Amino acid sequence: MKNYNEPDYQRITLTIFIVAFILIAWQSFVEVPRRQQLAKSLAVEAQKKSVIKEQKAAEISSKDIEPEYNTNLTREQRLAESKRLVIKSDKLHGSIALKGARFDDLTLAKYNVKLEKDSPEVILLTPNGDENSYFAQAGWVATDGRTKVPDGKSVWTSDKSVITANDKTTLRWDNGAGVIFFLTISLDADYMFTIKQRVENNSGNEISVAPYGYINRSYKEPEHSNVILHEGLLGVVEKAITEVSYKELREKGNKNFDNANGWLGITDKYWLTALIPSTSNFKGNFSHYNKNGQERYQADYIGEAQIISASMAQESTLRIFAGAKEINVLDRYATGNTETKDAPIPLFDRAVDFGVLYFLTKPLFLIMNFLFIHIGNFGVAIMIVTILVKLCMFPLANKSYAAMAKMRVLQPEVAKLRERYHDDHIALNKEMMALYKRHKVNPASGCLPLLIQMPVFFALYKVLYVTIEMRHAPFFGWLKDLSATDPSNIFTAFGLIDWNPPHFLHLGILPILYCITMIIQQHQQPMPTDPVQAKVMKFMPFMLLFIFATFPAGLVLYWVWSNILSIIQQEIISLRHGTHRSQKTKEKIQAE
């Protein structure tokens, strides 16, 4: 007879099996397909959004950017294809094409391509179709799909023929259906254009338009791209600096920013073009495409749609920066202008790639620039900064050099210990530490000044390499450009022999002086007792000679001057702590 008080394990097991089977079947045939379908739908939706974004970007970028493309024309012939509004200020020369209201002709009046005074001005913007075409444009997109808006073929009329610094002019275009577009363009004393776009709706119907702006560039990136600084697209689109290299844009695709704020543009080592919309919420885009065999890169934005009722008007403001990355100018834009009521441009000074050591690099530049303003020579400013760095590290350096002087005196005893314990490294290290401890010498202290000086070295390297203020900055004699390598060369007898040696055989006076000062420093310091280490250390100055020959002359000047100051300081300390007491110290060691 069955006991109903006992559990029926067979039925329980069967029930569990059936429930498990139902759950597995549900997951396999219902839930998993449903999730896959949902994921597919989401992917399709995301792709649609991506396509829509790309279409919107394409709508801006292909908006008659290339109505006529003829590679046989020169730059001057392209400029002559359209009537132009001439730009003439102390810092900018060029013109704006009235056809399309396009900023496509700009040269930098203060900067020449080469050191020679008769060298041509640096060209920043150039017309479309050119091998290095680079231009900017602002306008309106018809979000209602029916309003005729100006494009690359639209010819504007201007109330002036020339625009100068602190001046403005107004461009006008009528769509023929009662909607009139105005562009009031003003230029400050530096590199900033302010464009007030105004739309007057006299069509009798409600219209909807959205402001846009773009910077488009044809650029062939060098095979070996620069790894020291960023060149490419950048901006403050999400409350922080966003940098996208040309290579990243080509390989990973376009970058879209739905709720962008701040600014966006394209940067070179010394030059910058940037769009600064007045609205704090816009859609930004960094894009790349290939057209007519050219690699094209674009930074653009589109603002929110604006509904304009009949007999009403609407305005939108855009600022376009196109010029040199002068620190004082960028700082002024970053903080804003209370007189002109220009809003601050967030992190605009970060367009200069000061790197991760920004907190050290920029103050170092500001000190150097302050000294340059009062002295008039960046080389002298570098030497004064070197002295200031030495003064900051003076207490630590004194202890370090004193320790090295004592270690130099102790070298004979260290050699004896190495000979005695050459088979027992543990005992050798123990005895050496005991020796250093008896004479109160810290063997690691000699490295501290060098380690602390390295961030200053890298910061100064950045200053010399990325700041336009250092470009073509002369020192004395043969050093005409501190941002370039030392032009002298021992293999041409410093210019006496007419020969162009290979790049690796370029050894200037400053790198040679660096090598000599480093050899002198090595003689002041205790050399390793290990023969292999000693040979490596003796070879080091000659290896660094070829490395420093490729560095900017200003950086090598800093290091040579720093070595000279260190040699003097070490010699004084050696006289006080080492050389004149060496015999007495040896007798004391032998007595112990």
N, C-alpha and C positions, 0 to 999 in steps of 0.2 A: 504494500500500500504506500502511495506517494505521500511524502511529508510536505504539506504546502507551506510549512514555516521555513523550509530550506530554500534558498535562492535557486532559480532555474538558470544555471550558468550557460546552458546551450542557447536558450532564448535571448539571454542578455548579449551573448557573443554575436548571435545572428542579427540582433537589433543594431548593435554597434556597427557591424559590417554593412548592413543595409544603409544606415544613416551616413556612414563614411562614403559609401559608393554614391549615394545621392549627392553629397557635397562635392565629391570629386567630379562627378558627371556635370553638375551645375557649373562648377568653375571651368571645366574643360569646354563645354558646349554652349554655355550661355554667357558667363561672366567674362572669360578671357576674350571671346570674339567681340563682346560689347566694349571692353576696354580698348581693344585694338582698333575698333571702328571709331571710338571717341578720340584716341590718339591720332588716327589718320585724319579725322575731321579737324582736330586742332592744328595738325601740321599743314593741312590744306588752307585753313583759315590764316595761319601764320604766313604761309607762302603768298596768299592773296594780299595780306597786309604788306608783305615785303614788296610784292609786285606793284601795289598801289604807291608805296613810298618811292620805289624806283621810278615809277611813271611820273610821279610828282617831281622828283629830282630831274628826270629827263625832260619834263615839261619846261623846267627852268633852264637846264643846261643846253638843251637843243633848240631853244627858242630863237631860231634864226641866228645862232651863234656863227654859223658858217654859211651865209647866204651866197657868197662867192668864194671859191677856193682856187687860187692860182699860185703855184709854187714858184713861178718864174718872175714874180714881182719883187722888187727890192723893198726895204722898209720905207724909204722915202716915197716910192710909188703907191704903196698901200695907204700912207698917210694922206696922199693927195686925192684919194678916191672919195673923200667926204669933206664937206665944209666943216670947219673946226672952231672951237672956242679955245683961244690960246691961254695957256697957264704960264704965268711969269712972276716968280717971287725970288727971294734971296736963296731959297733952298730947293725949289722945284722949277723945272722947265718942262714944257710939253704942251699938250692940247687934249681936248675932249672932242670925240667925233660927234657931230650933230646927227649923223645917221645912226640911230640906235642909242644915242646919248651914252656912249661907251667911253670909259676911262681906259685908253689903250696907248697912250703916248706920254711917257714920263721919264725924265732923267733927273739925277740928283746933282744939283749945281755945286755942292761943296765937295763932292767925291769924284776923283778921277780913277780910271781903270788902272793906271800905272803911276809910279812915283813922279815921272816927268810932268812938269806944269802944263805942257801942251798936249798931254794925254786927254782923250775924250772923256766926257762925263759918263758915269755909270748909268746904263740904261736899266730901268726897273720894269716899266710896262711897255709892251710893244703890240702892234695890231695882230688880229687874227689872220691865220694863213702863213705867218712867218714861222721859221723853224723853232724859234723860242717865243712863240706868242704867249702873251700874259696880259690879261685885261680884267676889268670889273664892270659890272652893270647893275643898275637898280630899276625896278619897275613894278608893275601890277599884274596879277594873275586873275582872270575872270572866273570866279568861283560859281557864278550863275550859269556859265556855259554859253552866254549869248552876247555879253558886252564886248565890243571891240576894244582891245587894249593895245598900247604901243609895243612894238617888237624890234628886232634887229634891223628891219628895213624902214622903220618909221623915221622921218626926217623932222627934227625939232627946229623951232626958231628960237633965237636968243636975243635978249635985249642989249647984249654987249658983245664985243668981239674979243676982249681980253679980260681975264680975271687975275687979280693980283692978291697979295697977302692982305688979310683983313678986309677983303672985298667980297661981294656976292653978285650973282647974276641969276636970271630966271629963264628957264627954257619952257616952251609951250608947245603942246600938240593937241589937235582937235580930231576926234575920231569920226567926225562927220555925221554923228547921230545924236548930238546934243551933249556929249560927255567930253569935258576938257581936262587935260592932264597938265600939271605944272611941276617943274623941278627947280627949286630954288637952291642953288649951289653956292656955298661959301667956303673960303679957305683961310685957315689961320696962319700965323707966322711960321709954323713948322710944317707938319706933314699931314694934317687932318682936314679932310673935306667933310662938311655937314650938308646933307641933302634932305630938304623938306619936300616930301611928295604930297601934292594936293590934287584931289579929284573933285571937280564941280559937276554935279549931275543936273543937266538941263534937258534931259531926254523925256521927261514926263512920266517915266517909269522907275520903279525901284531897281537898283542894281546892287550886285554883291561882288566885291573885289578883295584881294589879299595882297599886301606888299611883299616883295621878295628882293633879294640881292644875291649876287654870286661873284666869286673870283675864279677864273678859269685859267689854267696854265698848261702849256705843252712843255714837257720836261723829259729829257733823257738822262736818267740817273747814271752816274759813273759806275764802272765795274766794281770799284772798291769804294763803297759808301763810307762816309765819315762815322766813326764809332765814338768820337770824343764829344760830339754835340749833336743835337737833334736838328734835322732839316726835313721839312715836309709840312704836313697839316697839323695845326694846333689851335687851341682855343680854351676858353673857360665856358664849358657848356653844361657842366653839372657841379658847379661851385668849386671846381678844382681844375688844375691844368690838365688838359687831355692832349697827348701827343700821339700822332699816328704817322709813321714813316711812309715814304712812297712804297717801299717794298712790302710793308704790312698791308697797305691798302690794295696792292696788286694781288697779293697771295690770299688774303683773308676776306676780301670783299668790302663793300661799302659800310660806312658807319652812320647810323641814324640816331638822332637824339630828339625824342618826342616832346620833351618839356625842357628845352634848352634855355639857358640864361647866360648873359655875359657877352661873349664875342667869339669869333672864329675866323681863321685865315690860313695863310701859307707863309712859312718862314724860311729864310736862308740864314747863312752864318751872320751876315751883317744887316740884311734887309728884311722888311716885313710888309705884307699887305693884309689888312684885317677888316672885317665887317663888324660894326658895333650897332646893333638895332636898339631903338629906344624902348621897345617892349621887353619885359622880363620873362615872357613866355612865348617861345617860338619853336618851330621845328627846324633843326639843323641837320646838315648832311655833309659828310666827307665822301667823295665818290671818285672812281677811276673808270675810264673807258678808253678804248682805242678807236681813233677815227682818222681816216686818210693817212694811215700809217704812223700816226703820232700817238704817244702815250699822253693822255689828258688827265689832269687832276683838278678837282673842283671842291671848293668850300662854298656852301650856299645856305640860305635860310628862307623860310616862308612864314609870314606872320598869320595871325588869326584873320578870318574873313570879316570884312566890314560891310555892313548893309547901309547903303546910302539912299535915302528917300529922294523923291523928286524935289528939285529946287534946293537941295541940300549939298553940303560939301564935307569932305573928310580929309584928314592929314595923317601922315606917318613920317617919322624922322629916322634917318640912317646916317651913321658916321662911317667914313671909309678912311682908314690910315694907310698911307702908301709912302714909305720912306725908310730912312736909316734908323737902326735901333739904338738911338742915343739915350743913355741912361737917364739923364736929367729930364729929357723930354717925356720918356715913358713914365717916369715917376710922377711928373706933373699931370699926365692924363689919368694915372692910376688914382690919384687923390682928388681929382676933379678941379673945376675952376669956378670959384664963387662969383667972379665978376661976369663971366659969360653964362653962368648957370649950367655949365656942362656937367652932367652926372659923372661920378667916378667910374672908371673902367676897372673892374676887379682883376687883380693880379696881372695888370698889363705889363709891369716891369719884368714879369717872369718870361716874357717873350725872348729875353736874353737867357740863354741856357747856362745858368750858373751852376747847375748840377746839384747833387745831393749835399754838397758842402756850401749851399746857398748862404747859410747863417754865417759862414766865414768868408766866402768868396766876395759877396757884395760889400760888406764892410771894408774888406781889404781894398777893393776897387775905389770905394768912396774916399778912403784915406789917401790913396795914390792920386786920385783925381784932384783932391783938395791941394795936395802938394804941387801937382803939376800946374794948377791955376796960379799959384803964388810963385813958382820957380820957373815954369815954362819949359821944362825938360822931363819927359817921363823916365828917362834913364836915371837921372839924379833922384827922382822920386822913388824909383825902385831901390836905390842904394840907401836912401833914408829909411824906407820901410824895413829894409834888411837890418839896419841898426836898431830900429824899434823892436823888431822880433828878437834880436839878440839881447836887448835890455830886459825884455819880458822873461826870457829864459836864463838870465844872468846867474841868479842864485843856484839853480839846478845845474847849469853848465859848470859853474865853479867847483861844485862838489864832484861832478863827473870828471873834469879834467884833473882835479887833485887826486882822485882815485886812480886814474890812468897813469899819472906820474909815479905814484907809489907802486903800481903794478909793474911799471917799467923797471923800477929798482929791484923788484922781487923776481924778475925773470930768471936770473941765474939759479935761485933756489927752486923755482918751479921746474927748471930743466933737470936739476939734481933729483927731484922727486919723481919726475917722469922716468929717469934712468933707473932709479931704485925700484919703482913699482911698475915697470913696463908690462908685466904679465898679470897684474892685479889692478884692474880699473876701479874697483870699488874702494880698495885701500888708497889708491892714488887720489881719487876725488875727495875722500875723507881727509887725507893729509893736506891737500890743497886748500880745502875749506878751513881747516884748522889754521893754516898759515895766514890766509886772508883775514880770519877772525882775530888772530893775535895782533895783526898790524892794522885792524879796523879798516879793511878795504872791501868794498862791494864790487865784485867783478862785473855785475850787470849794470852798474850805474853809467858806464861809458856809452851804452846804447840809448839811454833815455833821451838826451837832447836830439839825437837823430830821429828817434821815433816821434817825438813831439813836433819836430820840424817838418815831417813828411806831410801832414795835412796842409801846412802853410805852403809847401812846395806845390802840391796839387791844386790848391786854391789859386795860387799865383799863376800856375800854368793855365787854368781856366780863364783868369782875367786877361792874360796876354793873348789867349787864343780866340776868345769869343767876343770881347768888347771892341766896338768899332773905334773907340777913342784911342786904342793902341794901334790901329791900322795906319801904316805909313808914319808912325811916330819915330822921329830920328833921335839919336843919342849924340855922339861926337864922332868925327873922323869918318871912317868907312861904314859905320853903322847907321844906315839911312832909314831902316825899318825894324823896330824892335819886335814886331810880331812875326817877322820872317827869320829864316836861318842866317847865321853869319855869312855874308857873301864872300869873304876872303877865303883863300885856299892855299895851303902849304904846297900842294902838288902843282900849282901854277906859279910858284914863287910869289904868292900874294899879288898876282896880276901881271907880273913881269913876263911870263911865258904865255903866249897865245895858244892855249890848249883847253879843250873842254873835256875833262876827265869824267869817268863814270860817277854816278851818284854816290856810290859807297866810298869813293876816294875824295870826298869833299870834307876837308878838315880845316875849319877856320881858326882865327887867332883866339877867340874866346874859348872854344872847346879845348884847345891846346893848353891855354892858361888853367882851365879847370883841371886837366890831367896833371899838370905840374903841381898845383896847390894840393891835390889829393895825395900825390906822392910825398910831399913835404909833411902832410898830416900823418901819413902812415909811419914816417920816421920818428914822429913825436909820440906815437902810441906804442904800447907793447905788442909785438908781433906774436902770433901763436907759436908755441914751441913745437907743435906738430909740423913736420916738414911739408906735408901735402897742403895743409891749411895755409902755411906761410907762402907757398908758391901761388896758391889761388889768390891770396890777398895782394901779392905783388903784381899779379896780372890784372886785377880788377880795374885800376885806373885806365889802362889801355883799352879794356873792353868798353868802359863807360865813355871813353873819348869818342868812339864811333857812334854811340847812342846819343850823346849830348850834341853831336854835330848836326843832328836832325831837329833839335829843339829850337823854339824861337830864341832869338838873340837876347831878348829881355830876360828870359828865364835863366839862360846860361850866365848872364851878367849877375843876376841875383845870387846864383850858386857860387860863382867865382869870388864875388865880394864877401859872401858869407864865409867861405873857406879862408880867405885872407884874415878876416876878423877872428875866426876860430884859431888860426895859427898864432896870431899875436897873443890872444888870450891864453892859449895852451903854453906858449913860451914863457909868459910871465908867471903862470902857476907852476910850471916845471922848475923855474928858478927858485921859487919860494918853497916848493914842497919836494923837489926831486933832485935836480942836478947837483946843486951845491951841497947837498946833504947825503949824496949817494954813498960815499965812503964810510961816513959815520953810521948810516943805516945798515950797510953790509957788515960792519964790525959788530953791530948790535945783534944782527941775525945770526952771525957765526957764534957769538957768545951764548945765544939761546940754544 
